[in-house]
């Protein structure tokens, strides 16, 4: 169904996925999830109209790339050559740059009531990244679970780290300060000015310990977390599907599963509505090109990039 036009005049479409448990709306602009409705309540914070979407600067519901999260200084080295990217987040590169995957109109390959397949081609040196990269993103809704399968190939060595940037608010309105969050991670990557120091540190004994459910409003009120969470957690069992996080408001429970090595928890302190939603971004670690011991985000021509994220609502 026609949804509107981008600021460049391109047509946007919106698609509905339906099951007995959930009603999901997705647009091909940024491959964004617009809404996830459960028992009459929309569980996603963010724009709902094309006009609101064009004004969004928070990546609501979008697939972010080529590289999600931050690259320090907007520079990296690959095969002995230095590449320079846009510094669109202070002195750092964020979520693919000025016009990343989140701001592209994706091609629609197929659409049914339970499955939507989108594709995108990113040309060589777009946003400063080498290689022609082709990406396929498939959303599938089965009963109480929405899944996202992402696959990509390149014709030259490049960097790739994709995630979905949905903001969840299980109340449907207001803030998510009453939500309880549990993250299946015993370590995190401490940051200075949103860039990892390179240390992988145990969460035990810190305010970053979410191995047991913790109230986000209470944690965010602590002096040490005064700006809210915007931190990367180290997940177990790299490359295999596992439960990464569970979020609940006491009535509805969201379980995020993924094969990614990390999950960024961002509690939305800088959203238009402060703490209007929490982003649980399954991905590789931030600033990976500058930390050789972090899981690599280099994609080679002989490789196939694959990432799976699922959201179960009960």
C-alpha positions in Angstrom: 0.0 0.0 0.0 1.3 3.5 -0.8 2.6 5.2 2.3 4.0 8.5 1.1 7.0 10.1 -0.5 10.5 10.6 0.8 12.0 14.1 0.9 13.6 13.2 -2.5 10.2 12.4 -4.0 10.6 8.6 -3.9 7.5 6.5 -3.3 7.3 4.6 0.0 5.1 1.6 0.6 3.8 0.0 3.8 3.1 -3.7 4.4 1.1 -5.5 7.0 2.1 -8.9 8.5 -0.7 -10.6 10.5 -0.9 -13.5 12.9 -3.4 -14.5 15.6 -1.1 -12.8 18.2 0.4 -9.7 16.4 -0.2 -7.2 13.7 3.0 -5.7 12.3 3.5 -2.8 9.9 6.7 -2.4 7.9 7.8 0.2 5.3 10.4 -0.3 2.6 11.9 3.1 3.6 14.8 2.0 5.7 13.2 -1.4 6.0 11.6 0.0 9.1 9.2 -1.6 11.5 6.5 1.0 12.2 4.3 -0.9 14.6 3.9 -4.1 16.5 0.4 -4.3 17.9 -0.5 -6.8 20.6 -4.0 -7.0 22.1 -4.7 -3.5 20.7 -1.5 -1.9 22.1 1.3 -0.7 19.8 4.5 -1.8 21.5 6.8 0.4 19.4 7.8 4.0 20.0 8.3 6.0 16.9 6.8 7.7 13.8 3.5 6.2 12.4 3.0 8.5 9.4 5.2 9.3 6.4 5.5 12.9 7.5 6.6 11.8 11.0 9.0 9.3 9.4 10.7 12.0 7.3 11.3 14.1 10.5 12.8 11.2 12.5 16.5 11.4 13.4 16.5 8.5 15.9 16.6 5.5 13.4 13.2 4.3 14.7 12.5 0.8 13.6 15.2 0.9 10.9 17.9 -1.4 9.6 21.1 0.5 10.2 24.2 0.0 8.0 26.6 -0.4 6.4 28.0 -0.3 10.0 25.6 0.1 12.9 26.8 1.9 16.0 30.0 4.0 16.0 33.4 4.1 14.4 35.8 6.4 16.2 36.9 9.4 14.2 35.1 8.1 11.1 38.2 6.4 9.9 39.3 2.8 9.5 42.1 0.8 7.8 41.5 -2.2 5.6 44.1 -4.2 3.6 46.6 -1.4 4.3 44.4 1.4 2.9 42.8 4.1 5.1 39.1 5.0 4.5 37.4 8.1 5.7 33.7 8.2 6.6 31.3 11.0 7.6 31.5 12.1 11.2 27.8 12.5 11.8 27.9 11.9 15.6 30.3 14.5 17.0 33.7 13.3 15.9 32.5 9.8 15.2 30.7 7.9 12.4 27.3 6.5 13.4 24.9 4.0 11.8 26.2 4.2 8.3 26.7 7.9 7.9 24.7 10.8 6.4 22.5 8.6 4.3 22.8 5.0 5.5 20.6 2.0 4.9 18.0 3.5 7.3 17.3 6.3 4.8 17.2 4.2 1.6 14.1 3.0 -0.2 14.5 -0.8 -0.3 13.3 -2.8 -3.3 10.4 -5.2 -2.5 11.1 -8.7 -3.7 8.0 -10.4 -2.3 5.2 -9.7 0.2 2.6 -12.0 1.8 0.6 -11.8 5.0 3.4 -13.5 6.9 6.6 -12.6 5.1 8.2 -9.5 3.5 11.4 -9.7 1.6 13.4 -6.5 0.8 16.7 -5.9 -1.0 19.2 -3.1 -1.3 22.4 -2.5 -3.3 25.0 -0.2 -1.8 27.5 0.9 -4.5 31.2 1.0 -4.1 32.4 3.9 -1.9 28.9 4.9 -0.9 29.4 6.8 2.4 33.1 6.0 2.0 32.8 2.2 2.3 34.6 0.1 -0.4 32.9 -2.6 -2.4 29.5 -3.1 -4.0 27.3 -4.7 -1.3 24.0 -6.4 -1.9 21.7 -6.9 1.1 18.5 -9.0 1.5 16.3 -8.5 4.6 13.4 -10.8 5.3 10.8 -10.2 8.0 8.7 -13.2 8.9 5.8 -13.3 11.4 4.8 -16.7 12.9 2.3 -16.7 15.8 3.9 -14.6 18.6 7.3 -14.1 17.0 8.6 -11.6 14.5 11.9 -12.6 13.0 14.4 -10.7 10.8 16.9 -12.5 8.6 19.6 -10.5 7.0 22.1 -11.7 4.3 24.7 -9.7 2.4 27.5 -10.2 -0.1 30.3 -8.0 -1.4 32.6 -7.9 -4.4 35.5 -6.4 -2.5 36.7 -6.4 1.2 34.5 -4.1 3.2 32.9 -3.6 6.6 29.4 -4.7 7.5 27.5 -4.7 10.8 23.7 -4.6 10.5 21.0 -4.3 13.2 17.4 -3.3 13.7 16.9 -0.1 15.8 13.3 -0.6 17.1 12.4 1.2 20.3 10.2 -0.8 22.6 7.6 0.6 25.0 5.3 -2.2 26.2 2.9 0.3 27.7 2.1 1.8 24.3 2.6 5.4 25.6 4.5 7.4 28.2 7.9 6.3 29.3 9.3 2.8 29.8 10.7 3.6 33.3 8.5 0.9 34.9 10.0 -1.8 32.6 12.1 -4.6 33.9 15.1 -5.6 31.7 17.3 -8.7 31.9 20.3 -9.1 29.6 21.9 -12.5 29.2 25.5 -11.1 29.4 28.1 -11.4 32.1 30.4 -8.8 30.5 30.2 -5.5 28.7 32.6 -3.1 26.9 33.1 0.1 29.0 33.0 3.3 27.0 34.4 6.8 27.1 32.3 9.3 25.1 30.3 6.4 23.6 33.5 4.7 22.2 34.7 1.4 23.8 38.0 1.5 25.6 38.8 -1.9 24.3 38.4 -3.6 27.7 35.9 -6.4 28.1 34.8 -6.1 31.8 32.6 -8.3 34.0 29.2 -6.7 34.8 29.3 -8.3 38.3 29.2 -5.6 41.1 28.4 -2.8 38.6 25.2 -0.9 37.7 25.6 -2.6 34.3 24.8 -5.9 35.7 21.4 -6.9 34.2 21.8 -10.6 34.6 18.7 -10.4 36.9 15.7 -8.2 36.0 16.2 -4.6 36.9 13.9 -1.6 36.8 15.1 0.8 34.1 13.7 3.8 35.8 15.5 3.0 39.1 18.8 2.2 37.3 18.6 5.3 35.1 18.1 7.5 38.2 21.5 6.4 39.6 24.3 9.0 39.3 26.6 6.6 37.4 23.9 6.0 34.7 22.8 9.7 34.7 22.6 9.8 30.9 20.8 6.4 30.7 22.2 3.2 29.2 23.8 3.3 25.8 26.1 0.3 26.2 27.2 -2.8 24.5 26.8 -6.2 26.2 28.9 -9.2 25.3 26.6 -12.2 24.5 27.6 -15.9 24.9 27.9 -18.5 22.2 29.0 -16.4 19.3 27.3 -17.4 16.0 24.4 -19.4 17.6 20.9 -18.3 18.4 20.3 -17.5 22.0 18.1 -15.3 24.2 19.8 -12.0 24.5 17.3 -9.9 26.5 13.9 -10.0 28.1 11.8 -6.9 28.7 8.6 -6.7 30.6 6.1 -4.2 32.1 4.4 -6.9 34.2 1.7 -7.5 31.6 3.6 -8.1 28.4 7.0 -9.8 27.9 9.3 -9.3 25.0 12.1 -11.8 24.4 14.9 -10.8 22.0 17.0 -13.7 20.5 19.9 -13.4 18.1 23.1 -14.9 16.7 24.9 -11.6 17.1 27.9 -11.4 19.5 26.6 -8.3 21.2 23.5 -6.2 22.1 23.5 -2.5 22.6 21.0 -1.3 25.2 19.9 2.3 24.7 17.3 3.6 27.1 16.3 6.6 24.9 17.3 9.5 27.1 17.7 11.6 23.9 14.5 10.7 22.2 12.0 13.5 21.6 10.1 11.9 24.4 12.8 11.1 26.9 12.8 7.3 27.7 9.8 6.9 25.4 11.3 3.5 24.4 14.3 1.2 24.8 16.4 0.0 21.9 17.8 -3.5 22.1 20.2 -3.6 19.1 21.6 -7.0 18.4 24.9 -6.4 16.6 28.7 -6.6 16.5 30.6 -4.5 19.0 30.9 -0.7 18.4 34.2 0.5 16.9 35.3 -3.0 16.0 37.8 -1.9 13.4 40.0 -0.3 16.1 40.0 -3.3 18.4 41.5 -6.5 16.9 40.2 -8.7 19.8 36.6 -7.7 19.1 34.6 -9.9 16.7 35.5 -8.8 13.2 33.1 -6.9 11.0 35.2 -7.4 7.8 33.2 -9.0 5.0 35.2 -10.7 2.2 33.9 -11.5 -1.3 34.0 -15.2 -0.6 31.8 -14.8 2.5 28.1 -14.5 3.0 27.1 -12.2 5.9 24.2 -13.5 7.9 22.4 -12.1 10.9 19.1 -13.2 12.6 17.1 -11.3 15.2 13.7 -12.4 16.6 11.3 -10.8 18.9 8.7 -12.9 20.8 5.8 -11.1 22.5 3.8 -12.8 25.2 
